[in-house]
Structure formats: C-alpha cells, structure tokens
Amino acid sequence: MNPYFQVEINDSGAFLKIITSEAGFPSIQETMNYLEAKKIPYDVGILSAFFKQGDASKLIPLTKNKIYPVPESCILRISEDRMSATARFYPASTGGRPLTKEDIYSECRLAKVVFGIDDKVVDSFLADKKYATEYKIAAGRPVEEGRDAVIEYNFNVNNRVRPTLNEDGTVDFFNLNLVNHCTEGMVLATLTPEKRGVPGMDVCGSEIKPRDVKRAVLSYGLNIEPSEDKCIIRSKVNGHVTLVGGKVFVSDVMEVNNVDNSTGNIDYQGNVLVGGDVKSNFSIRTSGDVEVRGVVEGARIEAGGNIILMRGMNGESKGFLKARGNIVSKFLENCTAEAGGYVETNSILHSKVHAGTEINVMSHKGFITGGEVTATSRIRVKTLGTHMGADTRVTVGIDPVVITRMGQLNKEIQDLQKNLKASLPVLDITKKKIAAGVKMTPDQVKQIQALAANVKSSQEKLVADNAELEHLKEKMEEASSASVDVSGEVYQGVVITISDVSMIIKDTVRYCRFVKEKGDVRIATL
C-alpha cells in the first residue's frame, strides 16, 4: 500500500490526516496539488512543517472555515503517445460521497479517454481501494503493421558480377558466369503478396493508420508459365533466364560465326553468341545478352541485357554499343558505349562512354585517354589522360536523365491515383446494383466493362511505375557519394566533373580520389 492522505471535516474546520506505509509519508507536492485542485485553503508553511516532522499521529490544520464534504475522486493522466491512461484515486473527506463505477467512467469521458478502458481494473479498485496508487485504467490497441510484397528469384540477379582479375593484371574474359541456365519446369521466381496492416486505436479514440505496404507483381516475357494465383512462374523451355528492368526473360541462344555479309544484320529476341567478328556497318539488336569472341569494328550493337566483347572494339569513330545491363570489353577505342549498369574494360581511347553505375578501367595498363567518360557513382582508373595533353573529360554524379524520369514518374503516379480514386467508387456502386438485381442496358454494360479494363490497366501501370521509381531512388543514393579514383597518374589538362562542379588538372597528380566537398571538387587520398 502507498501512503496517502484524507481530509477530515469537523466543527473546528478542515484537517489533513496522513496514512503512512512502509514507503513513509506521501509526496507533499502531490498533497498540495490535490488541495489546490479541490480548492481547499491551506497554509504552505504549516503543511511543510508537519511533513518535515514526519508525525502522522497529528492532524494537520488546513482551514477554520467551513467547507463542503469532498467526494472520493480520481485524476487521469494520458501518456504522450496516447496509448495508455492511468488513474490515481483519492479518498473522500468526512461525509464525502464514494465513487461509483459510473462516476469513474464519467471521469474517463471528461478526460477524453473513450477507448480501451479496462473494466477489470475499475472493479479491482472498487473491490480493494488503494489510494495514491497508479492504476492502468486504459490501453490503446497497437497498430499491426503490414508486410511488403517480396519476390524471390531462383537465379542470380546480381548485375554487378565482374570478370576475374588474374595475378598478372589481365582479366579473364572467358569466365564471367553471367549466363543463368534454366530447365523446363524450373521455378524461376516466387511472389509473397503484400499483407495490409490493421489500424490501431489510442485511448482517445483516434485511429492509428499502419504504413502503406508495397505491392508487387511478377513481370515476365515469353517461354514462362505462371501459376493460377500468379505467385509462381516456371520456365517452359530449356534455356537461360535473365532479369531486365524487373522483368524475367527466358530465351535460347542464337549462335553465328561472324556478323557480315553472310548473315546480314541480326535482330533477335534472346541471346546472341558471335564466335568470330562483327564487321563494320552491321548491327545486332537483341532483347538478351550479346557475346562476341572476336573483334567488333565500326558496327552497332544494342542489347536488352549485357554486352561482352572478348577482344574489344575499334569503332572507327562510328561504332556504337548500348546495353540495358553491363558492358564488358577488352578495350574500347574510337566508339560510343552506353550501359545501364557498369562498364569494365582494360582501356578507353578517344571514346564517349557512359555507365548507369560505375566504370572500372583497372586491369593491365588501365588508361582513359581522350573523349568523354561519365558514370553515376564512380570511375576507377589507373591512368587518366596523357602527357601529350589529349582532351579527356570524366564526369560522375547525378544523371540529369534520372532526375527528369523521376519527375515524369511522380506525375504519372499522381494522375493514375487520381483516375483510380474517381473510377473505383463507380465500379463498387455498379457491383452493388448488380447484386441487388438491377438490370443494365447493353450500352451501360459496355461502359462498365471499358471502365473495369481501364482500372485494371491503371493498377498494373501504377505498380510498374512505383517499382521503377524505387529503382531510380536507389541510383540517386549511389550518386550521393560519387568519386573518381586514380591508382596511377592524372595528367595535366584532364577535366573532372562531379555533379555540377568541375576541376581542370593543372599539374600531374598521383594516387588520389576526387570527390565533391563543400561545393567544389576536392582531392583526397585513396
């Protein structure tokens, strides 16, 4: 039992009786707060003196004036997060009315505690009254957070796989392990759907909403069979599987000796393997990977996956490479190369090269000479520029194309949400009418079918746009710590740009890292 106090009223006035316990006297501050709340006059000096003496056998005089009896009472306190409320009870004075169960509930309502009141706690107090004691009288219902949808891929989706660097500084271009083989009936991916959260409620009756959960769908191309619930996809053929832009592809590989007059241009929905060379003015377009084991001349190669050139490219100032995935080449000379992922090569000479993530020119001689080289997150190179002063420009940081696309996606998402907000209630009302037996004209049926198709299309587009936006946000995060790392020399005349600031190298610098710091390009140690 906690110590407490009680007001006694007689013909001589009002007095305070102290009931002690093993904990000693009650708190003087709590006592004063109670007297002031009940508007009972008292002398602070007298009260303090009695509390200092610690003699509970004497009544403490409060006032000689006649006061009305004070009923039994309680004070409620609500936690900061409003998820719990406690009650502290005080005894009635002489002649005061005791609290009833309805009185306690009324006090709760006055304090705006309307949810989660524990009836057992109220009964417990009324059965065995313990004054100046905390009773947890109400508790809110915690929110039950939902779960994001999760897709598990049963093949390697890491687009950062790199060729092995040998001890002699050369790169093993023959063991890249970038092809994921699959067999007929193989489970390629499994979707665990999202689980929506359950709202909570605080003791004041306000709803606490759970966080929004991320939806996901399995996106796939040809040669893939989905399960009835669209949560599992399997391969329909023996081949290889890739993940491009969040979409799973299964395809066979097209093999040719050379790309020249004997084959003409190649346009194929799958992977292409060229055992020899790709001659000037010919092109390869494919939805999958392209691997060339010979030399690529002034040709054009576009791939939905990766481009792997075992012996490199001499583009004759017209060669062009474009991959949604990565580009791995022994060398890149007099050409243009664009990769959605990284670029890995021994050397870059008088070329325009862009990578969505990073560029690595670290093996063998590892030089970048002439041209323009850009990457979102990092460029790693041994030698940058040349003592002859060739015009060499390297850029890292935020890709303006990414920023523009994110703006487009945000607008598309807002428009789709607005469209769904207007369309879904119409469909719901129509379903209720049909359930109630209301007949519709053929024109009305067509309108509703068109509306339903539009809603389905909008929902699928919304999921795809949200997934793409999340991917671009990840790329923006990678760009926040962009750098140019040089393990050898940077020659005079090289222009280094990080996001929106540039530096022109005036003197040869060795073994350094270029970063953006305080609005300028700075040189740091590796």
C-alpha positions as CSV (number, residue, x, y, z in Angstrom):
1,M,0.0,0.0,0.0
2,N,1.2,3.5,-0.8
3,P,1.0,6.3,1.7
4,Y,-1.9,8.7,1.2
5,F,-3.9,11.5,2.9
6,Q,-7.5,12.2,3.7
7,V,-9.4,15.4,4.5
8,E,-11.3,15.4,7.8
9,I,-14.0,17.9,8.5
10,N,-15.5,18.8,11.9
11,D,-16.8,21.8,13.7
12,S,-13.3,23.3,14.1
13,G,-12.6,23.3,10.4
14,A,-10.8,21.1,7.9
15,F,-7.8,19.0,8.7
16,L,-5.5,16.6,6.8
17,K,-4.9,13.1,8.1
18,I,-1.8,11.3,6.9
19,I,-1.9,7.5,6.4
20,T,1.6,6.2,6.2
21,S,3.1,3.0,4.9
22,E,6.5,1.4,4.6
23,A,7.3,4.0,2.0
24,G,6.8,6.7,4.6
25,F,4.9,9.9,4.0
26,P,3.0,10.8,0.8
27,S,4.5,13.4,-1.5
28,I,4.0,16.9,-0.3
29,Q,3.8,18.1,-3.9
30,E,1.0,15.6,-4.7
31,T,-0.8,16.7,-1.5
32,M,-0.6,20.4,-2.5
33,N,-1.8,19.6,-6.0
34,Y,-4.8,17.8,-4.6
35,L,-5.7,20.6,-2.2
36,E,-5.4,23.2,-4.9
37,A,-7.5,21.1,-7.3
38,K,-10.2,20.7,-4.7
39,K,-9.9,24.4,-3.8
40,I,-9.3,23.7,-0.1
41,P,-7.4,26.5,1.6
42,Y,-4.2,25.7,3.4
43,D,-1.0,27.3,4.8
44,V,2.1,26.2,2.9
45,G,4.3,26.8,5.9
46,I,2.2,24.8,8.3
47,L,1.9,22.0,5.8
48,S,5.7,21.9,5.2
49,A,6.5,21.9,8.9
50,F,4.2,18.9,9.6
51,F,5.7,17.0,6.7
52,K,9.2,17.7,8.0
53,Q,8.3,16.5,11.5
54,G,7.0,13.2,9.9
55,D,4.5,12.7,12.7
56,A,1.4,11.1,11.2
57,S,-0.4,10.9,14.6
58,K,-1.4,14.5,14.4
59,L,-3.9,16.1,12.2
60,I,-2.6,18.9,10.0
61,P,-4.8,22.0,10.2
62,L,-5.9,23.3,6.8
63,T,-8.6,26.0,7.4
64,K,-11.0,27.1,10.2
65,N,-13.6,27.9,7.6
66,K,-16.4,25.5,7.0
67,I,-16.1,23.5,3.7
68,Y,-18.3,21.2,2.0
69,P,-17.5,17.4,2.0
70,V,-15.2,16.3,-0.8
71,P,-16.2,13.2,-2.7
72,E,-13.9,10.4,-3.5
73,S,-12.0,11.3,-6.7
74,C,-9.6,10.2,-9.3
75,I,-7.1,12.0,-11.6
76,L,-6.4,10.6,-15.0
77,R,-3.1,11.0,-16.9
78,I,-2.7,10.1,-20.6
79,S,0.7,9.1,-21.9
80,E,2.4,11.2,-24.5
81,D,1.7,8.7,-27.3
82,R,-1.9,8.4,-26.0
83,M,-1.6,4.6,-25.9
84,S,-2.3,4.3,-22.2
85,A,-4.0,6.1,-19.4
86,T,-3.5,5.8,-15.7
87,A,-5.9,6.7,-12.8
88,R,-4.8,7.8,-9.3
89,F,-7.6,7.7,-6.7
90,Y,-8.0,9.8,-3.5
91,P,-10.3,9.1,-0.6
92,A,-13.4,11.1,0.2
93,S,-13.4,13.5,3.1
94,T,-15.6,13.2,6.2
95,G,-19.1,13.0,4.8
96,G,-17.9,12.7,1.2
97,R,-19.6,10.5,-1.4
98,P,-17.7,7.4,-2.6
99,L,-17.1,6.9,-6.3
100,T,-19.3,4.6,-8.3
101,K,-18.4,2.7,-11.4
102,E,-20.4,5.1,-13.5
103,D,-18.5,8.0,-11.8
104,I,-15.2,6.5,-12.9
105,Y,-16.4,6.1,-16.5
106,S,-17.7,9.6,-16.4
107,E,-14.2,10.9,-15.3
108,C,-12.7,9.0,-18.2
109,R,-15.1,10.6,-20.7
110,L,-14.3,14.0,-19.3
111,A,-10.6,13.3,-19.8
112,K,-11.4,12.2,-23.4
113,V,-10.4,8.6,-22.6
114,V,-13.0,6.7,-24.6
115,F,-11.2,3.5,-25.8
116,G,-9.6,0.5,-24.2
117,I,-10.9,1.1,-20.7
118,D,-10.2,-2.0,-18.6
119,D,-13.4,-2.9,-16.7
120,K,-11.4,-5.4,-14.5
121,V,-9.1,-2.6,-13.3
122,V,-12.1,-0.5,-12.3
123,D,-13.7,-3.4,-10.5
124,S,-10.4,-4.1,-8.8
125,F,-10.2,-0.6,-7.3
126,L,-13.8,-0.7,-6.2
127,A,-13.2,-4.1,-4.5
128,D,-10.0,-3.2,-2.8
129,K,-9.3,0.6,-2.8
130,K,-5.7,1.5,-2.9
131,Y,-5.3,5.3,-2.8
132,A,-2.4,7.3,-4.3
133,T,-1.6,4.3,-6.5
134,E,-1.3,4.1,-10.2
135,Y,-3.9,2.0,-12.0
136,K,-3.5,1.4,-15.7
137,I,-7.1,2.1,-16.5
138,A,-7.0,2.1,-20.3
139,A,-4.7,0.9,-23.1
140,G,-4.8,1.6,-26.8
141,R,-4.8,-1.0,-29.5
142,P,-1.4,-1.0,-31.2
143,V,-1.3,-0.8,-34.9
144,E,-0.5,-4.1,-36.7
145,E,2.0,-3.2,-39.4
146,G,1.6,-4.9,-42.7
147,R,4.2,-6.6,-44.8
148,D,5.6,-5.6,-48.2
149,A,5.3,-7.9,-51.1
150,V,8.5,-9.9,-51.7
151,I,9.8,-11.5,-54.9
152,E,12.4,-14.3,-54.5
153,Y,14.3,-15.1,-57.7
154,N,15.8,-18.5,-58.0
155,F,18.6,-17.4,-60.2
156,N,21.5,-14.9,-60.0
157,V,20.1,-11.3,-60.5
158,N,23.3,-9.5,-59.4
159,N,24.2,-7.2,-62.3
160,R,27.4,-6.3,-60.6
161,V,29.2,-9.5,-61.4
162,R,32.7,-8.7,-62.6
163,P,35.4,-10.6,-64.6
164,T,38.1,-12.2,-62.6
165,L,41.3,-10.2,-62.3
166,N,44.3,-12.5,-62.8
167,E,47.6,-12.2,-60.8
168,D,49.4,-10.8,-63.8
169,G,47.0,-7.9,-64.1
170,T,45.0,-9.3,-67.0
171,V,41.3,-10.0,-67.0
172,D,39.8,-13.5,-67.5
173,F,37.0,-12.6,-70.0
174,F,36.2,-16.3,-70.5
175,N,34.8,-17.0,-67.0
176,L,32.2,-14.3,-66.4
177,N,29.4,-16.5,-65.1
178,L,26.8,-14.1,-66.4
179,V,24.5,-16.7,-68.0
180,N,21.9,-18.3,-65.8
181,H,20.8,-21.7,-67.3
182,C,17.3,-23.0,-66.6
183,T,15.4,-26.1,-67.5
184,E,11.8,-26.8,-68.5
185,G,9.5,-26.6,-65.4
186,M,12.1,-24.9,-63.2
187,V,10.6,-22.4,-60.7
188,L,12.1,-19.0,-61.7
189,A,10.6,-16.7,-59.1
190,T,8.1,-16.8,-56.3
191,L,5.9,-13.8,-55.1
192,T,4.8,-13.5,-51.5
193,P,1.9,-11.0,-51.7
194,E,1.7,-7.9,-49.5
195,K,-0.2,-8.1,-46.3
196,R,-2.1,-5.0,-45.3
197,G,-1.8,-3.7,-41.8
198,V,-4.6,-3.4,-39.2
199,P,-5.2,0.1,-37.9
200,G,-4.7,0.8,-34.2
201,M,-6.6,3.0,-31.8
202,D,-5.4,5.3,-29.0
203,V,-7.2,5.7,-25.7
204,C,-8.8,9.0,-27.0
205,G,-10.4,7.1,-29.9
206,S,-8.2,8.3,-32.7
207,E,-7.3,5.7,-35.4
208,I,-3.6,5.0,-35.9
209,K,-3.0,4.0,-39.5
210,P,-0.5,1.4,-40.5
211,R,2.2,2.3,-43.0
212,D,1.5,1.7,-46.7
213,V,2.7,-1.6,-47.9
214,K,4.5,-2.1,-51.2
215,R,2.6,-4.2,-53.8
216,A,4.5,-6.2,-56.4
217,V,3.6,-8.4,-59.4
218,L,5.7,-11.0,-61.2
219,S,6.6,-9.5,-64.6
220,Y,7.8,-11.9,-67.3
221,G,8.2,-12.4,-71.0
222,L,7.9,-15.4,-73.4
223,N,8.6,-19.0,-72.6
224,I,7.4,-18.6,-69.0
225,E,4.3,-20.2,-67.4
226,P,2.6,-18.6,-64.4
227,S,0.7,-20.4,-61.7
228,E,-3.1,-19.8,-61.3
229,D,-2.6,-17.3,-58.5
230,K,0.2,-15.5,-60.4
231,C,2.6,-16.1,-57.5
232,I,4.9,-18.6,-59.1
233,I,6.5,-18.5,-62.6
234,R,8.2,-21.5,-64.3
235,S,10.3,-21.9,-67.4
236,K,8.5,-23.6,-70.3
237,V,11.8,-24.4,-72.2
238,N,15.4,-25.3,-71.6
239,G,17.4,-22.1,-72.0
240,H,18.7,-19.3,-69.8
241,V,17.0,-16.8,-67.6
242,T,17.7,-13.0,-67.1
243,L,16.2,-10.2,-65.1
244,V,16.0,-7.0,-67.1
245,G,14.2,-3.9,-65.7
246,G,12.3,-6.1,-63.2
247,K,11.1,-8.4,-65.9
248,V,12.1,-12.1,-66.2
249,F,13.1,-13.4,-69.6
250,V,13.8,-16.9,-70.7
251,S,15.3,-17.5,-74.1
252,D,17.6,-19.7,-76.2
253,V,20.9,-18.6,-77.6
254,M,21.4,-17.7,-81.3
255,E,24.9,-18.6,-82.5
256,V,26.7,-17.3,-85.6
257,N,30.3,-17.4,-86.8
258,N,30.6,-13.8,-87.9
259,V,28.3,-10.9,-88.4
260,D,29.0,-9.8,-92.0
261,N,27.6,-10.3,-95.5
262,S,26.9,-13.9,-94.8
263,T,24.4,-13.1,-92.0
264,G,23.4,-9.5,-92.5
265,N,22.1,-7.5,-89.6
266,I,20.8,-9.6,-86.6
267,D,17.5,-8.8,-84.8
268,Y,16.7,-11.5,-82.2
269,Q,14.5,-11.9,-79.1
270,G,17.1,-13.7,-77.0
271,N,20.8,-14.0,-76.5
272,V,23.3,-13.8,-79.4
273,L,26.7,-15.5,-79.4
274,V,29.2,-14.5,-82.2
275,G,32.1,-16.9,-82.5
276,G,34.1,-14.5,-84.7
277,D,34.0,-10.8,-85.6
278,V,31.3,-8.2,-86.1
279,K,32.2,-6.2,-89.3
280,S,31.8,-2.5,-89.9
281,N,28.3,-1.2,-90.8
282,F,26.5,-4.3,-89.5
283,S,24.2,-4.3,-86.4
284,I,23.0,-6.6,-83.7
285,R,19.8,-5.9,-81.8
286,T,18.6,-8.3,-79.1
287,S,16.4,-8.4,-76.0
288,G,19.0,-10.5,-74.2
289,D,22.8,-10.6,-73.9
290,V,25.4,-10.3,-76.8
291,E,28.8,-12.1,-76.6
292,V,31.4,-11.5,-79.3
293,R,34.5,-13.6,-79.1
294,G,36.3,-11.8,-81.9
295,V,36.7,-8.1,-82.7
296,V,33.9,-5.6,-83.2
297,E,34.6,-2.9,-85.8
298,G,32.5,0.1,-86.7
299,A,29.3,-1.8,-86.0
300,R,26.2,-1.1,-83.9
301,I,25.2,-3.5,-81.0
302,E,22.1,-2.9,-78.8
303,A,21.2,-5.4,-76.1
304,G,18.4,-5.6,-73.6
305,G,20.9,-7.4,-71.3
306,N,24.7,-7.4,-71.2
307,I,27.3,-6.9,-73.9
308,I,30.6,-8.9,-73.6
309,L,33.4,-8.3,-76.1
310,M,36.2,-10.8,-75.6
311,R,38.7,-8.8,-77.8
312,G,37.2,-5.3,-77.7
313,M,36.0,-2.7,-80.1
314,N,37.8,-0.5,-82.6
315,G,34.8,1.6,-83.6
316,E,36.4,3.6,-86.4
317,S,34.6,6.7,-84.9
318,K,31.2,5.2,-85.7
319,G,31.0,2.1,-83.6
320,F,28.1,2.1,-81.1
321,L,27.3,-0.1,-78.0
322,K,24.2,0.2,-75.9
323,A,23.2,-2.3,-73.1
324,R,20.5,-2.1,-70.6
325,G,22.8,-4.2,-68.4
326,N,26.6,-4.1,-68.3
327,I,29.3,-3.7,-70.9
328,V,32.5,-5.8,-70.5
329,S,35.1,-5.3,-73.2
330,K,38.9,-5.8,-73.5
331,F,39.2,-2.3,-74.9
332,L,37.0,0.5,-76.2
333,E,38.6,2.6,-79.0
334,N,37.0,5.4,-81.2
335,C,33.5,4.4,-80.2
336,T,30.4,5.3,-78.2
337,A,29.3,3.0,-75.4
338,E,26.2,3.3,-73.1
339,A,25.5,0.9,-70.2
340,G,22.6,0.9,-67.8
341,G,24.8,-0.9,-65.3
342,Y,28.7,-0.8,-65.2
343,V,31.4,-0.8,-67.8
344,E,34.5,-2.9,-67.3
345,T,37.5,-2.7,-69.7
346,N,41.3,-2.6,-69.9
347,S,41.4,0.8,-71.7
348,I,39.3,3.6,-73.2
349,L,40.8,5.6,-76.0
350,H,39.1,8.6,-77.7
351,S,35.6,7.3,-76.9
352,K,32.4,8.5,-75.4
353,V,31.4,6.1,-72.6
354,H,28.5,6.3,-70.2
355,A,27.6,3.9,-67.3
356,G,24.5,4.0,-65.2
357,T,26.5,2.9,-62.1
358,E,30.3,2.8,-62.5
359,I,33.2,2.4,-64.8
360,N,36.3,0.3,-64.0
361,V,39.5,0.6,-66.0
362,M,41.9,-1.0,-63.5
363,S,43.4,-4.1,-65.3
364,H,46.5,-4.2,-67.4
365,K,47.5,-0.7,-68.4
366,G,44.1,0.7,-67.3
367,F,44.1,4.0,-69.0
368,I,41.4,6.5,-70.2
369,T,42.8,8.8,-72.9
370,G,40.7,11.4,-74.8
371,G,37.0,11.5,-75.2
372,E,34.2,11.8,-72.5
373,V,33.6,9.2,-69.8
374,T,30.6,9.5,-67.4
375,A,29.2,7.4,-64.6
376,T,26.6,7.9,-61.9
377,S,28.5,6.6,-58.8
378,R,32.2,6.0,-59.5
379,I,35.0,5.8,-62.1
380,R,38.1,3.8,-61.2
381,V,41.2,4.0,-63.4
382,K,44.9,3.6,-63.3
383,T,46.0,6.4,-65.7
384,L,43.8,9.3,-66.6
385,G,44.8,11.5,-69.6
386,T,48.2,11.6,-71.3
387,H,51.3,13.7,-71.1
388,M,50.6,14.8,-74.7
389,G,47.5,16.7,-73.4
390,A,44.7,14.8,-75.2
391,D,41.3,16.3,-74.4
392,T,40.0,14.0,-71.7
393,R,36.8,14.6,-69.7
394,V,35.4,12.4,-66.9
395,T,32.1,13.0,-65.1
396,V,30.4,11.3,-62.1
397,G,27.3,12.1,-60.1
398,I,23.7,12.6,-60.6
399,D,22.5,11.8,-64.1
400,P,20.1,14.5,-65.4
401,V,18.2,11.9,-67.3
402,V,17.4,10.1,-64.0
403,I,16.1,13.3,-62.4
404,T,13.8,14.0,-65.4
405,R,12.5,10.5,-65.4
406,M,11.7,10.7,-61.7
407,G,9.7,13.8,-62.3
408,Q,7.8,12.1,-65.1
409,L,7.1,9.1,-62.9
410,N,5.8,11.2,-59.9
411,K,3.4,12.9,-62.3
412,E,2.2,9.7,-63.8
413,I,1.7,8.1,-60.4
414,Q,-0.4,11.1,-59.2
415,D,-2.5,11.0,-62.4
416,L,-3.1,7.3,-62.1
417,Q,-4.1,7.6,-58.4
418,K,-6.5,10.4,-59.3
419,N,-8.0,8.3,-62.0
420,L,-8.4,5.3,-59.7
421,K,-9.9,7.4,-57.0
422,A,-12.6,8.5,-59.4
423,S,-13.2,5.2,-61.1
424,L,-13.2,2.6,-58.2
425,P,-16.3,4.0,-56.4
426,V,-18.3,3.8,-59.7
427,L,-17.3,0.1,-60.1
428,D,-18.3,-0.5,-56.4
429,I,-21.7,1.1,-56.9
430,T,-22.3,-0.9,-60.1
431,K,-21.4,-4.2,-58.3
432,K,-23.9,-3.4,-55.6
433,K,-26.6,-2.6,-58.1
434,I,-26.0,-5.9,-60.0
435,A,-26.1,-7.8,-56.6
436,A,-29.4,-6.1,-55.9
437,G,-30.8,-7.3,-59.2
438,V,-30.8,-4.0,-61.1
439,K,-30.8,-4.7,-64.8
440,M,-28.4,-2.7,-67.1
441,T,-28.7,-1.8,-70.8
442,P,-26.2,-3.2,-73.3
443,D,-24.6,0.3,-73.6
444,Q,-24.2,0.5,-69.8
445,V,-22.6,-2.9,-69.7
446,K,-20.1,-1.8,-72.4
447,Q,-19.3,1.3,-70.5
448,I,-18.7,-0.6,-67.2
449,Q,-16.5,-3.2,-69.0
450,A,-14.4,-0.4,-70.5
451,L,-14.2,1.3,-67.1
452,A,-13.1,-2.0,-65.5
453,A,-10.4,-2.6,-68.2
454,N,-9.2,1.0,-67.6
455,V,-9.0,0.4,-63.8
456,K,-7.0,-2.8,-64.3
457,S,-4.6,-1.2,-66.7
458,S,-4.1,1.8,-64.4
459,Q,-3.5,-0.5,-61.4
460,E,-0.8,-2.5,-63.3
461,K,0.8,0.7,-64.6
462,L,0.8,2.1,-61.0
463,V,2.7,-0.9,-59.7
464,A,5.2,-0.8,-62.6
465,D,5.8,3.0,-62.1
466,N,6.3,2.6,-58.3
467,A,8.8,-0.2,-58.9
468,E,10.7,2.0,-61.4
469,L,10.7,5.0,-59.1
470,E,12.1,2.9,-56.3
471,H,14.9,1.7,-58.6
472,L,15.7,5.3,-59.6
473,K,15.8,6.4,-56.0
474,E,18.4,3.7,-55.4
475,K,20.5,5.1,-58.2
476,M,20.2,8.6,-56.7
477,E,21.5,7.3,-53.4
478,E,24.5,5.7,-55.2
479,A,25.3,9.1,-56.8
480,S,25.4,10.9,-53.4
481,S,29.0,9.6,-52.8
482,A,30.3,9.8,-56.4
483,S,34.0,9.8,-56.9
484,V,36.9,9.4,-59.4
485,D,39.6,7.0,-58.1
486,V,43.0,7.1,-59.7
487,S,45.6,4.5,-58.7
488,G,48.2,5.8,-61.1
489,E,48.6,9.3,-62.6
490,V,46.2,12.1,-63.7
491,Y,47.8,14.3,-66.4
492,Q,47.6,18.0,-66.9
493,G,44.5,19.2,-68.9
494,V,42.1,16.5,-67.7
495,V,38.7,17.9,-66.8
496,I,37.0,16.2,-63.8
497,T,33.3,17.0,-63.1
498,I,31.3,15.8,-60.1
499,S,27.6,16.6,-60.5
500,D,27.6,20.3,-61.2
501,V,31.2,21.4,-60.3
502,S,34.4,20.8,-62.3
503,M,38.2,20.9,-61.9
504,I,40.9,21.2,-64.5
505,I,44.0,19.4,-63.6
506,K,46.9,21.8,-63.9
507,D,49.7,19.6,-62.7
508,T,50.2,15.8,-62.7
509,V,48.6,14.2,-59.6
510,R,49.2,10.6,-58.4
511,Y,47.3,8.1,-56.3
512,C,44.3,10.1,-55.4
513,R,40.5,10.3,-55.2
514,F,38.4,13.2,-56.5
515,V,35.2,13.9,-54.5
516,K,32.7,16.7,-54.2
517,E,33.0,18.5,-50.9
518,K,31.6,21.9,-49.8
519,G,30.5,22.8,-53.4
520,D,33.9,22.1,-55.0
521,V,35.9,19.1,-56.4
522,R,38.5,18.1,-53.8
523,I,41.5,15.8,-54.0
524,A,41.6,13.1,-51.3
525,T,43.8,10.2,-50.6
526,L,42.8,6.7,-51.8
